[in-house]
Amino acid sequence: MAFKVKDAMTTAVVSVLDDATIDEVFSLLLRHHVSGLPVVDSENRLVGIVSELDLLMLLNNPESDKSHVSDYLSGNVLTVEEDDLLTDVTDLFLTHNFRRLPVVRDGRLIGVISRRDLVRYIRDIRARVQIEMEARRKLRAVPV
């Protein structure tokens, strides 16, 4: 059975528009307890990602004139598509130090898949397999 990104991804994605202020980004990160946000344009096309790490530069210069997310985002982001295999996404997580990958369709953001999404999916698959194995054992144990 081939497990795909669409089976495990999060579709209720918190994202930020590319013209958002840094203060809006801080608020979204803290309110939603996430460490990074996809940055999109007005047509929901992925522009980049902004993470806590990107914003740490402000510690040395809190009065910076740079006040929009476009000044801090990481562009040229690696993305995946909904029909990509979870094994390939797992390899990306193991190879790179990513916490999440945007899921796109025709360049537009449709979701995010994170390491946590994969862990949750693996846990759920293992639980389903366990239930199926128990059901099979019970069927075999029934005297005829």
C-alpha positions in Angstrom: 0.0 0.0 0.0 1.4 3.4 -1.0 0.9 6.1 1.6 0.6 9.6 0.2 1.1 13.1 1.5 -2.7 13.7 1.2 -3.2 10.9 3.7 -1.2 12.7 6.5 -1.0 16.4 5.6 -2.7 19.3 7.5 -5.1 21.2 5.4 -6.1 23.9 7.9 -2.9 25.8 7.4 -2.1 29.1 9.1 -0.3 31.2 6.5 0.5 34.9 6.1 0.3 37.2 3.2 3.5 38.5 1.7 2.7 42.1 2.6 2.1 41.3 6.3 4.1 43.2 9.0 6.6 41.5 11.2 4.3 42.3 14.2 1.5 40.3 12.4 3.9 37.4 11.9 4.9 37.4 15.6 1.3 37.4 16.6 0.4 34.5 14.3 3.4 32.4 15.4 2.6 32.9 19.1 -1.2 32.6 18.8 -1.1 29.3 16.8 1.9 27.8 18.6 3.8 27.2 15.4 7.5 27.8 14.6 7.0 28.8 11.0 4.4 30.1 8.5 4.0 29.7 4.7 4.0 33.1 3.0 1.6 33.4 0.2 0.5 36.1 -2.3 -3.1 37.4 -2.8 -3.8 34.3 -5.0 -2.5 31.8 -2.4 0.7 31.1 -4.4 3.5 30.1 -2.2 6.2 32.9 -2.0 8.3 31.4 0.8 8.4 30.5 4.5 9.1 32.6 7.5 10.3 30.9 10.7 11.3 31.8 14.2 14.9 31.3 13.1 14.4 33.9 10.3 13.2 36.4 12.9 16.0 35.9 15.4 18.0 38.5 13.5 15.8 41.1 15.0 17.3 40.5 18.4 20.5 42.4 17.4 18.5 45.1 15.7 15.0 45.4 17.2 14.4 48.8 15.6 15.2 47.6 12.1 13.5 49.5 9.2 12.7 46.1 7.8 9.1 45.7 8.9 7.5 43.3 6.5 7.6 39.5 6.2 9.1 39.8 2.7 12.3 41.2 4.4 12.8 38.0 6.4 11.2 35.1 4.5 13.2 32.2 3.1 12.3 32.0 -0.6 13.0 29.1 -3.0 11.3 26.7 -0.7 11.3 22.9 -1.2 7.6 21.8 -1.6 5.8 18.5 -2.1 2.6 17.6 -3.8 -0.4 15.8 -2.4 0.2 12.6 -4.4 3.9 12.3 -3.4 4.8 9.3 -1.4 5.2 9.6 2.4 8.4 7.5 2.1 9.9 10.3 -0.1 8.8 13.0 2.4 10.3 11.0 5.2 13.6 10.9 3.3 13.5 14.7 2.9 12.9 15.1 6.6 15.8 12.8 7.4 18.1 14.5 4.9 17.3 18.1 5.7 16.6 19.8 9.0 13.0 20.8 8.0 10.2 20.7 10.4 7.5 21.1 7.8 7.0 21.2 4.0 4.4 23.1 2.1 2.0 21.0 0.0 1.2 22.7 -3.3 -1.1 22.1 -6.2 -0.2 24.2 -9.3 2.0 26.5 -7.1 -0.9 27.2 -4.7 -0.7 26.3 -1.0 -3.1 23.5 -0.1 -1.6 22.2 3.0 1.5 21.5 5.1 3.1 18.2 6.1 5.2 18.2 9.2 7.3 15.7 11.0 4.6 15.6 13.7 2.0 14.8 11.0 4.1 11.8 10.0 4.6 10.7 13.5 0.8 10.9 14.1 0.1 9.0 10.9 2.5 6.2 11.7 1.0 5.9 15.2 -2.5 5.7 13.6 -1.4 3.1 11.0 0.2 1.0 13.7 -3.0 1.1 15.8 -5.1 0.1 12.8 -2.8 -2.8 12.0 -3.0 -3.9 15.7 -6.8 -3.9 15.6 -6.9 -5.9 12.4 -4.5 -8.4 13.8 -6.6 -8.8 16.9 -9.7 -9.3 14.8 -8.0 -12.0 12.7 -6.8 -13.8 15.9 -10.3 -13.8 17.3 -11.7 -15.2 14.0 -9.1 -18.0 14.0 -9.8 -18.8 17.7 -13.5 -19.3 17.1 -14.2 -23.1 17.2 -16.1 -24.5 14.2 
